[in-house]
Amino acid sequence: MQDSPVLLAVDGNSLVHRSFHSQAGTGLRSADGRPLWAIRGLLTQLVAAAERICPTAIVVGFDDPLASHRRTRWPQYKASRTEKLHTLISQLDGAAEVLRSMGIVVVVPDGLEADDVLASAARFAPQAGARTVIMTSDRDSFALIDEHTRVLRIINGGVDASPLLTPDLLGLMLGIRPEQYCDYAALRGDPSDNLPGVRGVGAKTAARLLATMGSAAAVFDDLAAGGARVRAAVGSAAANRLAQPEARLAWELNCQVMRMHNDLELGLDLTGGPGVLPLDPAAVGAAFRAHQLTWTTPAALQFLAYQDPPQRPAEHAWSTSSGSGRPAGAVRHPAGFDGRAGGATRTAAEHGRPAGRRFGKLAKHASQPQDAAVQLSLFD
């Protein structure tokens, strides 16, 4: 499985929203006045992710801006959110348009959301003999993590500073397994989506309950039978709150609303066609230059279109002169990439991909024993 194709599934909505707020101070617009800053942020993060992940194909999901099956069925869902600013709406539309112009697959499912696209990608990839890296700034996709799926959770500091979450790392972070995340979120609630949790149950209590009982259903079944195990786990006061009828109703409602659709048609064929790298260099260059990403364009051409990288000083390229004993062009995933050792160094030529620009900057440190000893990979 080491050389299995990797599908990069991107949460377009969350990343455009994040860039819209974090880059709003620039106020950058096109010559005809169109706002560009959030689209620029998305494009820059996409290049950084392609450099880090080396995906075989890319699919980007966006929410349907016109309809929502969830809001129709549950009017309270996201009811507390304010109306989107026109400058955000135009950039969400513009982001989808520019991604399509580069040849990336963009999915805007009728009445559904980007999360449903990510869930469908995570289901599709193993069926195609591939694995998935989900790129998002939200937590909802934590439930999708398994042996075939990782989540690149974008936090402050961008792609390079963001963790690539595995089942083990999620356990260290939250104290739960990925298959327990839906119960965890439903118990805790999600204020950003206007979904109150079970009264008195926060993140720590939810994690303790799931560690002890395995599932929320087992928690409520135990309470119906007297609640001895629940009381032992979280105390009588919390058990009494959980035993109230409205507690189970809140959990059940949240589970229904949070459940993701995983059966969407993505229009992907990992052997070739739309979304599969390399993309057309002319289309990539045009898109990045149109968004005034002059300094990012060479990297975009390198990691999205596999165009020859620009000339760089010797210390920025892998070479045997570094003392590492690795062939020129070998890609080494940096420490913190996955949190587990065991991946092999591989040359770019073996994958038909360019040598990593950022990875290449690590060459000057490669002679250090601790660097040479740690080889990290996505899934192994």
Secondary structure, 3 states (H helix, E strand, C coil): CCCCCEEEEEEHHHHHHHHHHHCHHHCCECCCCCECHHHHHHHHHHHHHHHHHCCCEEEEECCCCCCCHHHHHCCCCCCCCCCCCHHHHHHHHHHHHHHHHHCCEEECCCCCCHHHHHHHHHHHHHHCCCEEEEEECCCHHHHHCECCEEEEECCCCCHHHCCEECHHHHHHHHCCCHHHHHHHHHHHEEHHHCEECCCCCCHHHHHHHHHHHCCHHHHHHHHHCCCHHHHHHHCHHHHHHHCCHHHHHHHHHHHHHHCCCCCCCCCCCCCCCCCECCCCHHHHHHHHHHCCCCCCHHHHHHHHCCCCCCCCCHHHCCCHHHCCCCCCCEECECCCCCCCECCCCEEHHHHCCCCCHHHHHHHHHCCCHHHHHCCECCCC
